[in-house]
């Protein structure tokens, strides 16, 4: 599937379902961890198209983004407990590394 196909599908989803579709696209964009979703481009394009009220687009996209980011946080928080059982030694090493070197360690790790 090409990037343009994904962009067209998300745009048509937003137009078809209106503000709920905008909410969904924003939620999907914020919750996706492994692949990028061009939710900002779609929201900007819809805001400039005149099809929807820009204020309501902002509200729908903000709520969708917040719910999406929160779901990613919960997934990461619960995943940390699960992974810590298996890779606890490595996690403790990185915790100590980040506490000692902070953002410098993040900049140089792959």
C-alpha positions as CSV (number, residue, x, y, z in Angstrom):
1,X,0.0,0.0,0.0
2,X,1.4,3.4,-1.0
3,X,1.6,6.4,1.2
4,X,-0.8,8.3,-1.1
5,X,-3.3,5.5,-0.8
6,X,-3.2,5.8,3.0
7,X,-3.6,9.5,2.8
8,X,-6.6,9.2,0.5
9,X,-8.2,6.6,2.7
10,X,-7.8,8.7,5.8
11,X,-9.1,11.8,4.1
12,X,-12.2,10.0,2.7
13,X,-12.8,8.6,6.2
14,X,-12.7,12.0,7.7
15,X,-15.0,13.5,5.1
16,X,-17.4,10.6,5.2
17,X,-17.8,10.6,9.0
18,X,-17.3,14.3,9.7
19,X,-16.1,15.3,13.1
20,X,-16.1,11.7,14.4
21,X,-13.9,10.7,11.4
22,X,-11.5,13.6,12.3
23,X,-11.5,12.3,15.9
24,X,-10.7,8.8,14.6
25,X,-7.9,9.9,12.3
26,X,-6.4,12.0,15.1
27,X,-6.7,9.1,17.6
28,X,-5.1,6.7,15.1
29,X,-2.3,9.1,14.4
30,X,-1.5,9.6,18.1
31,X,-1.9,6.0,19.1
32,X,0.3,4.6,16.3
33,X,3.7,3.6,17.5
34,X,5.2,1.5,14.8
35,X,4.3,3.4,11.6
36,X,3.6,7.1,11.0
37,X,0.1,8.3,10.3
38,X,-0.2,11.7,8.5
39,X,-3.0,12.9,10.7
40,X,-1.7,16.5,11.0
41,X,-1.6,16.9,7.2
42,X,-5.2,15.7,6.9
43,X,-6.5,17.9,9.7
44,X,-4.8,21.0,8.2
45,X,-6.2,20.2,4.8
46,X,-9.7,19.7,6.1
47,X,-9.4,23.0,8.1
48,X,-8.5,24.9,5.0
49,X,-11.1,23.2,2.8
50,X,-14.1,25.0,4.2
51,X,-16.0,21.8,4.6
52,X,-15.9,21.9,8.4
53,X,-15.8,24.5,11.1
54,X,-12.2,25.0,12.1
55,X,-13.0,25.3,15.8
56,X,-14.9,22.0,15.9
57,X,-12.1,20.4,13.9
58,X,-9.7,21.6,16.6
59,X,-11.9,20.2,19.4
60,X,-12.4,16.8,17.6
61,X,-8.7,16.4,16.7
62,X,-7.5,17.5,20.2
63,X,-9.8,15.0,22.0
64,X,-8.8,12.2,19.5
65,X,-5.1,13.0,20.0
66,X,-5.4,13.1,23.7
67,X,-7.2,9.7,23.9
68,X,-4.6,8.3,21.4
69,X,-1.6,9.5,23.4
70,X,-3.2,8.3,26.7
71,X,-3.8,4.8,25.2
72,X,-0.1,4.7,24.1
73,X,1.0,5.8,27.6
74,X,-1.1,3.0,29.2
75,X,0.2,0.5,26.7
76,X,3.8,1.5,27.5
77,X,3.1,1.6,31.3
78,X,1.6,-1.9,31.3
79,X,4.2,-3.2,28.9
80,X,7.0,-2.1,31.1
81,X,5.7,-4.3,33.9
82,X,5.5,-7.3,31.6
83,X,8.9,-6.7,30.0
84,X,10.6,-6.0,33.3
85,X,9.9,-9.6,34.3
86,X,11.8,-10.8,31.3
87,X,14.4,-8.1,30.7
88,X,14.7,-6.6,34.2
89,X,18.5,-6.5,34.2
90,X,18.7,-4.6,31.0
91,X,15.9,-2.1,32.0
92,X,17.7,-1.4,35.3
93,X,20.9,-0.7,33.3
94,X,19.2,1.8,31.1
95,X,17.4,3.4,34.0
96,X,20.7,4.0,35.7
97,X,22.2,5.3,32.4
98,X,19.4,7.8,31.9
99,X,19.6,9.0,35.5
100,X,23.3,9.6,35.2
101,X,23.5,11.1,31.7
102,X,20.0,12.1,30.9
103,X,19.3,13.5,27.5
104,X,22.9,12.9,26.4
105,X,22.4,9.2,26.7
106,X,19.2,9.4,24.7
107,X,21.0,11.4,21.9
108,X,23.7,8.7,21.5
109,X,21.7,5.5,21.8
110,X,20.5,4.0,18.6
